[in-house]
Amino acid sequence: MVEIFVDADACPVKEEIYSVAARHGLSVVVVANRPQSVPKDLGVEMVVVGQGADAADDWIVEELRPDDIVVTADLPLAARCLERGGRALSPTGRIFTEDSIGGLVATRNLRADLRGAGMVSGGPPPLSSKDRSRFRSRLDEVARVAIRGA
């Protein structure tokens, strides 16, 4: 059975994930460095990992099976999931693919260097209702494909 793993410490679309998972009968595993409130009535599992910088990422990659879905804004984690045969998408609804992830990681690294040099500042804007709707639609699409693939 396909599972949805949520890199949860900074995930703004958990409610949307729960909604799509319930519609498809998929289980959700929320992975974070500290406990978070999850809906028990939907069968959502909360996993608290150690405090290391990549503890949640490492746990997700270790548990991931082909066709499982990972929701993350962390590009290196998305790349690792794709390498393991999983599917990954961002909280903004961007579906990561083998073709796109290399360029995205390279751009991320360049922006980190520019931020370190003080040439770029700020982060992404808050999610709008349109962003949330796009995410829900894309997760629904990825879930249908994953279920067929499994």
C-alpha positions as CSV (number, residue, x, y, z in Angstrom):
1,M,0.0,0.0,0.0
2,V,1.2,3.5,-0.9
3,E,2.0,5.7,2.1
4,I,2.5,9.5,2.2
5,F,5.4,10.7,4.2
6,V,5.4,14.3,5.4
7,D,8.6,16.2,6.2
8,A,6.6,18.0,8.8
9,D,8.7,20.5,10.8
10,A,7.8,23.3,8.4
11,C,5.0,21.8,6.3
12,P,2.2,24.3,5.7
13,V,-0.2,21.9,3.9
14,K,-0.8,19.1,6.4
15,E,-4.6,19.5,6.3
16,E,-4.6,19.2,2.6
17,I,-2.5,16.0,2.8
18,Y,-4.9,14.5,5.3
19,S,-7.9,15.3,3.0
20,V,-6.3,13.7,-0.1
21,A,-5.1,10.7,1.8
22,A,-8.5,10.0,3.3
23,R,-10.1,10.3,-0.2
24,H,-7.7,7.7,-1.5
25,G,-7.5,5.5,1.6
26,L,-3.8,6.1,2.0
27,S,-1.9,6.2,5.3
28,V,0.1,9.3,6.3
29,V,3.3,9.3,8.3
30,V,4.2,12.7,9.8
31,V,7.9,12.8,10.6
32,A,9.4,15.7,12.7
33,N,12.0,16.5,15.3
34,R,9.3,17.2,17.9
35,P,5.8,16.0,18.5
36,Q,3.0,17.6,16.5
37,S,-0.8,17.2,16.7
38,V,-2.1,14.8,14.1
39,P,-5.7,13.6,13.5
40,K,-5.9,10.1,15.1
41,D,-9.3,9.4,13.6
42,L,-7.8,9.4,10.1
43,G,-5.0,7.0,11.1
44,V,-2.2,9.5,10.8
45,E,1.0,8.3,12.4
46,M,3.3,10.7,14.2
47,V,7.0,9.8,14.2
48,V,9.4,11.9,16.3
49,V,13.0,11.5,15.3
50,G,16.2,12.8,16.9
51,Q,17.4,16.4,16.8
52,G,20.0,16.0,14.1
53,A,19.8,18.2,11.0
54,D,18.9,15.3,8.7
55,A,17.3,12.9,11.2
56,A,13.8,13.3,9.7
57,D,15.2,13.0,6.1
58,D,17.2,9.9,6.9
59,W,14.3,8.2,8.6
60,I,12.0,8.9,5.6
61,V,14.5,7.6,3.1
62,E,15.1,4.5,5.2
63,E,11.3,3.7,5.4
64,L,10.4,4.7,1.8
65,R,9.2,2.1,-0.6
66,P,8.8,2.5,-4.4
67,D,5.7,4.6,-5.3
68,D,5.4,6.0,-1.8
69,I,4.9,9.8,-1.8
70,V,7.0,12.4,0.1
71,V,5.9,15.9,0.7
72,T,8.9,18.2,1.3
73,A,10.4,21.5,0.5
74,D,13.8,20.0,1.0
75,L,15.3,19.4,-2.4
76,P,18.1,17.1,-1.3
77,L,15.5,14.9,0.4
78,A,13.3,14.9,-2.7
79,A,16.4,13.8,-4.8
80,R,17.1,11.0,-2.3
81,C,13.5,9.9,-2.5
82,L,13.4,9.8,-6.3
83,E,16.6,7.7,-6.3
84,R,14.8,5.2,-4.1
85,G,11.8,5.0,-6.5
86,G,9.5,7.2,-4.5
87,R,7.6,10.2,-5.6
88,A,8.1,13.7,-4.2
89,L,6.3,17.0,-4.4
90,S,6.7,20.4,-2.7
91,P,4.1,22.1,-0.5
92,T,3.5,24.5,-3.4
93,G,2.5,21.6,-5.7
94,R,5.7,21.2,-7.7
95,I,6.1,17.6,-8.7
96,F,9.8,16.7,-8.5
97,T,11.0,14.4,-11.3
98,E,14.3,12.7,-12.2
99,D,14.6,15.3,-15.1
100,S,14.0,18.4,-12.9
101,I,15.7,17.6,-9.6
102,G,19.3,18.1,-10.6
103,G,18.8,21.6,-11.8
104,L,16.7,22.5,-8.8
105,V,19.3,21.3,-6.4
106,A,22.0,23.2,-8.3
107,T,19.9,26.4,-8.2
108,R,19.3,25.8,-4.5
109,N,23.0,25.5,-3.8
110,L,23.7,28.7,-5.8
111,R,21.1,30.6,-3.9
112,A,22.5,29.4,-0.6
113,D,26.0,30.6,-1.7
114,L,24.5,34.0,-2.6
115,R,22.6,34.3,0.7
116,G,25.9,33.4,2.5
117,A,27.6,36.3,0.6
118,G,24.7,38.6,1.6
119,M,23.6,39.1,-2.0
120,V,20.2,37.5,-1.6
121,S,17.8,37.6,1.4
122,G,14.4,36.5,2.3
123,G,12.5,33.3,1.8
124,P,9.5,32.2,-0.1
125,P,6.2,34.1,0.2
126,P,3.4,32.6,2.4
127,L,1.1,30.1,0.6
128,S,-2.1,31.6,-0.9
129,S,-5.4,29.8,-1.2
130,K,-4.5,29.3,-4.9
131,D,-1.2,27.6,-3.9
132,R,-3.1,25.3,-1.5
133,S,-5.6,24.4,-4.1
134,R,-2.8,23.6,-6.6
135,F,-1.0,21.5,-4.0
136,R,-4.2,19.5,-3.3
137,S,-4.8,18.9,-7.0
138,R,-1.2,17.8,-7.7
139,L,-1.1,15.5,-4.6
140,D,-4.4,14.0,-5.8
141,E,-2.7,13.4,-9.3
142,V,0.4,11.9,-7.8
143,A,-1.6,9.7,-5.5
144,R,-3.6,8.3,-8.4
145,V,-0.4,7.5,-10.4
146,A,1.3,6.0,-7.3
147,I,-1.7,3.7,-6.6
148,R,-1.7,2.5,-10.2
149,G,2.1,2.0,-10.1
150,A,1.9,0.0,-6.8
